[in-house]
Structure formats: C-alpha cells, structure tokens
Amino acid sequence: MSSPTAARHVLYVEDDRINIVLMEEVFRLMPGWTLDVAETGAQAMEMLPRVMPSLVLMDMNLPDMNGLELMALVRADARLAQLRCIALSADVMDDQRQRARAAGFQDYWLKPIDVRQLRAALERL
C-alpha cells in the first residue's frame, strides 16, 4: 500500500494489529493518500529515509523502544530531522505530552484516534 513518491504519504508506526487495521480502513476512504506501516522503531528507521512521508504518526510504546527514543533517532538524522511527527498514546498525563513536545513532536494525540481529527490534520498538510 505504498508509493514512496506520493506527496500525501503517511508512515504509521504502531505494533497493535487492531489499530493498524483501523488506520488502513481510514486511509482506504481517503483518495490521494498512501499509508505505510512500521511495527517497530527499528523498522521505522529503516523505512523513513526510503519513503520520506509527509507525516509520521508514532505510537509512544513500541516493542523495541519508546516514542521518545525513536524521535531522538529521527531528529538526529539530518535526512529526517524536518519530518512532521505526531505522537499517539493512551497516556493522558501532562508531563508525557510535554516530554513529547520537547522531543520534537508537532502534536500529541490520545488513543483511540479521533478519525475526524486525523482527517482534518491530513487536510491541513
């Protein structure tokens, strides 16, 4: 389901199969957008330079690292440093949101994802 040259392209970094299926369904209803999925931080770091998405939606709790660790790797790579990244988490604590913003995330969305919020954010891109 990928097209690395697509101008409207999202990489979803998520390990929960149910969340992945939901996001795939959302993107099936959004013509002109492509979605790729990475299920670990390591897989995301392998894919990012190759697909260079318009947006990265990143779960904060991955099996091999947390979202803050992955974001540090993204921001340290000059090829990826300017990518738009949104943190996704069920953690509602303000300190977690503040840490995510300080790490370089443009926004912090609570799970479950609000499909209207997602579509509106994609339209703003």
Backbone as ProteinMPNN parsed JSONL, in Angstrom:
{"seq_chain_A": "MSSPTAARHVLYVEDDRINIVLMEEVFRLMPGWTLDVAETGAQAMEMLPRVMPSLVLMDMNLPDMNGLELMALVRADARLAQLRCIALSADVMDDQRQRARAAGFQDYWLKPIDVRQLRAALERL", "coords_chain_A": {"N_chain_A": [[0.824, -1.194, 0.0], [2.027, 1.183, -0.601], [3.57, 4.15, -1.853], [6.349, 5.544, -2.473], [6.899, 7.993, -3.702], [4.709, 9.545, -3.407], [3.064, 12.58, -2.713], [1.357, 12.871, -0.652], [1.607, 11.184, 1.892], [1.757, 8.865, 4.517], [3.506, 7.542, 7.275], [2.809, 5.126, 9.528], [3.584, 4.253, 12.685], [3.25, 1.617, 14.564], [2.383, -1.072, 16.706], [0.167, -2.517, 17.431], [-2.151, -4.663, 16.189], [-4.936, -4.305, 15.796], [-5.233, -1.505, 15.86], [-3.72, -0.908, 13.605], [-5.235, -2.078, 11.525], [-7.573, -0.536, 11.716], [-6.531, 2.012, 11.01], [-5.688, 1.487, 8.398], [-8.163, 1.072, 7.2], [-9.306, 3.629, 7.458], [-7.6, 5.079, 5.75], [-8.165, 3.861, 3.327], [-10.471, 5.087, 2.622], [-9.691, 7.564, 1.869], [-8.938, 9.087, -0.801], [-6.009, 9.648, -2.742], [-4.159, 9.619, -0.723], [-1.507, 7.754, 0.74], [-0.567, 4.992, 2.8], [1.883, 3.655, 4.858], [3.106, 1.125, 7.043], [5.002, 0.64, 9.943], [6.079, -1.636, 12.328], [7.834, -1.606, 14.421], [10.318, 0.418, 16.1], [12.855, 0.145, 14.942], [12.202, -0.848, 12.408], [10.809, 1.364, 11.437], [12.895, 3.266, 11.31], [14.414, 2.136, 9.299], [12.673, 2.34, 7.136], [11.982, 5.084, 6.91], [13.99, 6.89, 5.598], [13.759, 5.947, 3.031], [11.035, 6.144, 2.233], [10.218, 8.72, 2.935], [7.894, 10.225, 4.22], [4.996, 12.457, 4.236], [3.982, 12.815, 6.711], [4.443, 11.473, 9.972], [2.942, 9.213, 12.049], [3.206, 8.243, 15.265], [3.284, 5.713, 17.572], [3.682, 5.796, 21.082], [4.579, 3.679, 22.567], [6.382, 1.188, 21.691], [7.48, -2.116, 20.705], [10.301, -2.353, 20.698], [11.421, 0.051, 21.463], [10.686, 3.245, 23.018], [8.487, 5.966, 22.01], [9.792, 8.428, 22.423], [12.491, 7.73, 22.348], [12.665, 6.814, 19.718], [11.988, 9.17, 18.368], [14.214, 10.739, 19.037], [16.187, 9.44, 17.524], [15.192, 9.961, 14.951], [15.289, 12.803, 14.832], [18.028, 13.143, 15.067], [19.044, 12.343, 12.667], [20.029, 13.855, 9.835], [18.715, 13.71, 7.364], [16.127, 13.221, 8.08], [15.316, 15.008, 9.964], [13.498, 17.138, 9.676], [10.988, 16.047, 9.415], [7.439, 15.892, 9.831], [5.972, 14.925, 12.785], [3.688, 13.141, 14.778], [2.768, 12.275, 17.992], [1.268, 9.362, 19.377], [-0.778, 8.142, 21.894], [-2.172, 6.469, 24.762], [-1.744, 7.606, 27.125], [-2.604, 10.088, 29.298], [-1.295, 11.948, 30.8], [0.004, 15.13, 31.609], [2.79, 15.598, 31.784], [3.88, 13.679, 30.097], [2.933, 14.545, 27.612], [4.272, 17.012, 27.494], [6.955, 16.147, 27.448], [6.946, 14.84, 25.001], [6.459, 16.962, 23.204], [8.764, 18.489, 23.733], [10.641, 16.757, 22.72], [10.298, 17.017, 20.046], [7.955, 16.392, 18.698], [5.185, 17.452, 16.758], [2.59, 17.386, 17.597], [0.344, 15.784, 19.952], [-1.608, 13.118, 20.195], [-4.414, 11.542, 21.644], [-5.181, 8.111, 22.166], [-8.131, 6.155, 21.819], [-7.723, 6.948, 18.348], [-9.138, 9.886, 17.051], [-11.003, 9.941, 14.309], [-12.031, 12.081, 12.808], [-10.362, 14.173, 13.651], [-7.932, 13.231, 12.681], [-8.411, 13.213, 9.884], [-8.854, 15.97, 9.462], [-6.352, 17.006, 10.174], [-4.757, 15.851, 8.196], [-5.809, 17.071, 5.94], [-4.942, 19.686, 6.405], [-2.287, 19.46, 5.8]], "CA_chain_A": [[0.0, 0.0, 0.0], [2.906, 2.338, -0.512], [4.073, 4.847, -3.028], [7.334, 6.433, -1.872], [6.961, 9.312, -4.321], [3.446, 10.246, -3.189], [3.184, 13.812, -1.937], [0.474, 12.751, 0.506], [2.039, 9.865, 2.325], [1.88, 8.77, 5.971], [4.06, 6.342, 7.888], [2.164, 4.848, 10.817], [4.464, 3.399, 13.476], [2.288, 1.038, 15.513], [2.523, -2.521, 16.805], [-1.115, -3.137, 17.758], [-2.788, -5.06, 14.926], [-6.268, -3.7, 15.68], [-5.032, -0.108, 15.482], [-3.23, -0.885, 12.223], [-6.373, -2.364, 10.649], [-8.422, 0.655, 11.735], [-5.896, 3.078, 10.231], [-5.744, 1.087, 6.995], [-9.538, 1.326, 6.737], [-9.457, 5.082, 7.329], [-6.89, 5.536, 4.555], [-8.848, 3.355, 2.129], [-11.537, 6.042, 2.319], [-9.073, 8.867, 1.62], [-8.23, 9.058, -2.083], [-4.858, 10.537, -2.859], [-3.244, 9.387, 0.395], [-0.982, 6.407, 0.906], [-0.19, 4.651, 4.169], [2.805, 2.564, 5.131], [3.108, 0.775, 8.458], [6.178, 0.04, 10.573], [5.606, -2.182, 13.603], [8.866, -1.378, 15.438], [11.14, 1.593, 15.859], [13.914, -0.214, 14.002], [11.6, -0.912, 11.077], [10.53, 2.753, 11.045], [14.15, 3.923, 10.926], [14.819, 1.57, 8.008], [11.743, 2.799, 6.108], [11.847, 6.542, 6.796], [14.763, 7.543, 4.533], [13.326, 5.424, 1.737], [9.689, 6.591, 1.855], [10.114, 10.157, 3.215], [6.469, 10.568, 4.257], [4.545, 13.809, 4.575], [3.638, 12.807, 8.125], [4.681, 10.241, 10.73], [2.097, 9.005, 13.226], [4.085, 7.364, 16.012], [2.878, 5.207, 18.876], [4.701, 6.073, 22.091], [5.01, 2.439, 23.211], [6.694, 0.188, 20.682], [8.115, -3.267, 21.345], [11.759, -2.269, 20.804], [11.816, 1.34, 22.044], [9.516, 4.111, 23.166], [8.4, 7.014, 21.009], [10.799, 9.461, 22.664], [13.755, 7.203, 21.838], [12.576, 6.819, 18.254], [12.047, 10.561, 17.917], [15.607, 11.178, 19.147], [16.884, 8.9, 16.352], [14.706, 10.695, 13.78], [15.806, 14.175, 14.849], [19.491, 13.098, 14.942], [19.368, 12.022, 11.283], [19.829, 15.091, 9.059], [17.746, 13.47, 6.285], [14.784, 13.051, 8.645], [15.129, 15.953, 11.059], [12.38, 18.058, 9.463], [9.723, 15.337, 9.246], [6.338, 16.185, 10.753], [5.689, 13.727, 13.577], [2.65, 13.264, 15.796], [2.801, 11.194, 18.975], [-0.015, 8.724, 19.666], [-0.667, 7.429, 23.165], [-3.317, 6.457, 25.665], [-1.282, 8.286, 28.339], [-3.184, 11.434, 29.344], [-0.535, 12.777, 31.732], [0.578, 16.335, 31.007], [4.246, 15.517, 31.661], [4.168, 12.894, 28.891], [2.713, 15.456, 26.478], [5.359, 17.999, 27.486], [8.173, 15.46, 27.001], [6.797, 14.585, 23.559], [6.668, 18.253, 22.515], [10.176, 18.849, 23.867], [11.414, 15.843, 21.875], [10.161, 17.431, 18.659], [6.658, 16.063, 18.108], [4.36, 18.623, 16.485], [1.329, 17.26, 18.328], [0.207, 14.589, 20.791], [-3.0, 12.698, 20.105], [-4.808, 10.438, 22.522], [-5.845, 6.931, 21.603], [-8.223, 5.819, 20.406], [-7.603, 8.088, 17.432], [-10.35, 10.535, 16.572], [-10.887, 9.919, 12.846], [-12.249, 13.447, 12.292], [-9.141, 14.922, 13.93], [-6.945, 12.74, 11.734], [-8.725, 13.709, 8.533], [-8.641, 17.416, 9.44], [-4.902, 17.236, 10.175], [-4.244, 15.498, 6.865], [-6.222, 18.131, 5.003], [-4.087, 20.853, 6.63], [-0.999, 19.226, 5.139]], "C_chain_A": [[0.864, 1.252, 0.0], [3.26, 2.899, -1.873], [5.053, 5.887, -2.52], [7.375, 7.825, -2.475], [5.681, 10.114, -4.101], [3.663, 11.473, -2.317], [2.348, 13.734, -0.668], [0.609, 11.333, 1.039], [2.269, 9.884, 3.831], [2.576, 7.464, 6.333], [3.459, 6.242, 9.278], [3.043, 3.855, 11.553], [3.641, 2.882, 14.656], [2.456, -0.475, 15.529], [1.208, -3.239, 17.124], [-1.897, -3.4, 16.474], [-4.161, -4.421, 14.743], [-6.159, -2.237, 15.263], [-4.563, 0.021, 14.036], [-4.389, -1.097, 11.248], [-7.31, -1.163, 10.585], [-7.833, 1.759, 10.855], [-5.91, 2.735, 8.739], [-7.135, 1.335, 6.415], [-9.787, 2.818, 6.542], [-8.809, 5.558, 6.028], [-7.487, 4.989, 3.266], [-9.942, 4.326, 1.679], [-11.005, 7.433, 1.996], [-8.27, 8.825, 0.32], [-7.075, 10.054, -2.097], [-3.849, 10.389, -1.741], [-2.763, 7.946, 0.369], [-0.528, 6.226, 2.345], [0.791, 3.5, 4.137], [2.797, 2.341, 6.629], [4.455, 0.182, 8.832], [5.726, -0.418, 11.953], [6.627, -2.076, 14.726], [9.605, -0.081, 15.113], [12.236, 1.317, 14.845], [13.372, -0.271, 12.575], [11.29, 0.5, 10.568], [11.805, 3.448, 10.579], [14.692, 3.387, 9.609], [13.96, 2.152, 6.886], [11.791, 4.306, 5.863], [12.692, 7.173, 5.689], [14.326, 7.116, 3.131], [11.988, 6.007, 1.306], [9.456, 8.085, 2.07], [8.658, 10.646, 3.217], [6.218, 12.044, 4.548], [4.319, 13.946, 6.072], [3.975, 11.449, 8.718], [3.752, 10.257, 11.931], [2.781, 7.915, 14.04], [3.515, 7.0, 17.382], [4.021, 5.439, 19.87], [5.221, 4.815, 22.78], [5.163, 1.345, 22.166], [7.434, -0.971, 21.341], [9.623, -3.127, 21.55], [12.275, -0.953, 21.39], [10.559, 2.174, 22.245], [9.585, 5.235, 22.129], [9.428, 8.121, 21.186], [12.167, 9.013, 22.149], [13.769, 7.213, 20.307], [12.661, 8.243, 17.72], [13.469, 11.102, 18.009], [16.426, 10.682, 17.958], [16.482, 9.658, 15.084], [15.332, 12.085, 13.734], [17.325, 14.218, 14.693], [19.939, 12.813, 13.509], [19.031, 13.242, 10.417], [18.806, 14.913, 7.94], [16.314, 13.502, 6.797], [14.388, 14.156, 9.616], [13.916, 16.869, 10.907], [11.031, 17.368, 9.27], [8.689, 15.786, 10.277], [5.964, 14.893, 11.456], [4.645, 14.036, 14.641], [2.724, 12.041, 16.69], [1.385, 10.677, 19.214], [0.138, 7.924, 20.942], [-1.996, 7.453, 23.909], [-2.983, 7.18, 26.968], [-1.761, 9.736, 28.337], [-2.402, 12.395, 30.24], [0.13, 13.957, 31.014], [2.085, 16.252, 30.841], [4.657, 14.695, 30.447], [3.993, 13.752, 27.64], [3.859, 16.458, 26.365], [6.665, 17.375, 27.01], [8.115, 15.208, 25.49], [7.043, 15.871, 22.772], [8.143, 18.656, 22.559], [11.067, 17.981, 22.982], [11.287, 16.186, 20.393], [8.871, 17.018, 17.977], [5.862, 17.34, 17.895], [3.047, 18.583, 17.255], [1.323, 15.942, 19.077], [-1.266, 14.236, 20.812], [-3.248, 11.514, 21.015], [-5.446, 9.317, 21.715], [-7.095, 6.667, 22.407], [-8.254, 7.084, 19.557], [-8.984, 8.583, 17.019], [-10.209, 10.681, 15.054], [-11.109, 11.307, 12.247], [-11.013, 14.307, 12.493], [-8.048, 14.519, 12.934], [-7.193, 13.305, 10.339], [-8.488, 15.212, 8.429], [-7.143, 17.739, 9.401], [-4.294, 16.918, 8.817], [-4.625, 16.558, 5.832], [-5.367, 19.385, 5.174], [-2.709, 20.698, 5.996], [-1.08, 19.627, 3.691]], "O_chain_A": [[0.464, 2.278, 0.55], [3.247, 2.204, -2.889], [4.65, 6.996, -2.169], [7.843, 8.757, -1.822], [5.582, 11.25, -4.563], [4.362, 11.411, -1.305], [2.609, 14.461, 0.291], [-0.152, 10.429, 0.693], [2.897, 10.802, 4.36], [2.274, 6.412, 5.77], [3.583, 7.155, 10.095], [3.227, 2.73, 11.089], [3.374, 3.608, 15.614], [2.649, -1.091, 14.481], [1.161, -4.469, 17.085], [-2.259, -2.466, 15.758], [-4.509, -4.032, 13.628], [-6.914, -1.781, 14.404], [-4.961, 0.945, 13.327], [-4.509, -0.375, 10.259], [-7.79, -0.812, 9.507], [-8.542, 2.368, 10.054], [-6.123, 3.618, 7.908], [-7.264, 1.761, 5.267], [-10.414, 3.221, 5.562], [-9.399, 6.348, 5.291], [-7.326, 5.601, 2.211], [-10.292, 4.377, 0.5], [-11.782, 8.378, 1.863], [-7.068, 8.558, 0.335], [-7.162, 11.148, -1.539], [-2.774, 10.985, -1.808], [-3.512, 7.033, 0.023], [-0.153, 7.185, 3.019], [0.56, 2.491, 3.47], [2.515, 3.259, 7.399], [4.986, -0.674, 8.125], [5.063, 0.332, 12.67], [6.323, -2.42, 15.868], [9.523, 0.44, 14.0], [12.519, 2.152, 13.987], [14.019, 0.207, 11.644], [11.49, 0.79, 9.389], [11.797, 4.144, 9.564], [15.364, 4.115, 8.878], [14.468, 2.426, 5.799], [11.653, 4.752, 4.724], [12.148, 7.939, 4.894], [14.511, 7.855, 2.164], [11.813, 6.335, 0.132], [8.571, 8.659, 1.435], [8.245, 11.388, 2.326], [7.089, 12.769, 5.03], [4.443, 15.032, 6.637], [3.819, 10.414, 8.07], [3.768, 11.192, 12.732], [2.925, 6.787, 13.568], [3.295, 7.863, 18.231], [5.192, 5.289, 19.521], [6.212, 4.882, 23.507], [4.201, 0.667, 21.807], [7.965, -0.811, 22.44], [10.173, -3.719, 22.479], [13.442, -0.86, 21.771], [9.497, 1.851, 21.712], [10.603, 5.426, 21.464], [9.889, 8.696, 20.2], [12.914, 9.811, 21.583], [14.768, 7.578, 19.688], [13.339, 8.49, 16.723], [13.889, 11.858, 17.133], [17.267, 11.415, 17.437], [17.328, 9.961, 14.243], [15.852, 12.495, 12.696], [17.863, 15.225, 14.233], [21.106, 13.023, 13.178], [17.862, 13.609, 10.292], [18.1, 15.862, 7.596], [15.387, 13.779, 6.035], [13.235, 14.222, 10.041], [13.363, 17.33, 11.905], [10.034, 18.034, 8.99], [9.016, 16.029, 11.439], [5.673, 13.886, 10.811], [4.712, 15.063, 15.317], [2.741, 10.908, 16.208], [0.427, 11.449, 19.248], [1.063, 7.122, 21.072], [-2.827, 8.338, 23.707], [-3.853, 7.347, 27.823], [-1.369, 10.521, 27.474], [-2.813, 13.541, 30.418], [0.736, 13.796, 29.955], [2.623, 16.775, 29.865], [5.681, 14.984, 29.827], [4.809, 13.692, 26.72], [4.355, 16.721, 25.27], [7.407, 17.998, 26.251], [9.118, 15.35, 24.791], [7.765, 15.857, 21.775], [8.703, 19.105, 21.559], [12.129, 18.423, 22.545], [12.072, 15.707, 19.575], [8.704, 17.271, 16.784], [5.862, 18.22, 18.756], [2.457, 19.626, 17.535], [2.185, 15.089, 18.866], [-2.08, 14.966, 21.378], [-2.42, 10.613, 21.144], [-6.145, 9.545, 20.728], [-7.106, 6.943, 23.606], [-8.737, 8.135, 19.98], [-9.873, 7.799, 16.686], [-9.384, 11.46, 14.578], [-10.443, 11.671, 11.279], [-10.648, 15.084, 11.611], [-7.33, 15.371, 12.411], [-6.276, 13.816, 9.697], [-7.974, 15.684, 7.415], [-6.719, 18.639, 8.677], [-3.414, 17.637, 8.342], [-3.83, 16.89, 4.953], [-5.094, 20.08, 4.195], [-2.043, 21.688, 5.693], [-0.096, 19.506, 2.961]]}, "name": "protein", "num_of_chains": 1, "seq": "MSSPTAARHVLYVEDDRINIVLMEEVFRLMPGWTLDVAETGAQAMEMLPRVMPSLVLMDMNLPDMNGLELMALVRADARLAQLRCIALSADVMDDQRQRARAAGFQDYWLKPIDVRQLRAALERL"}
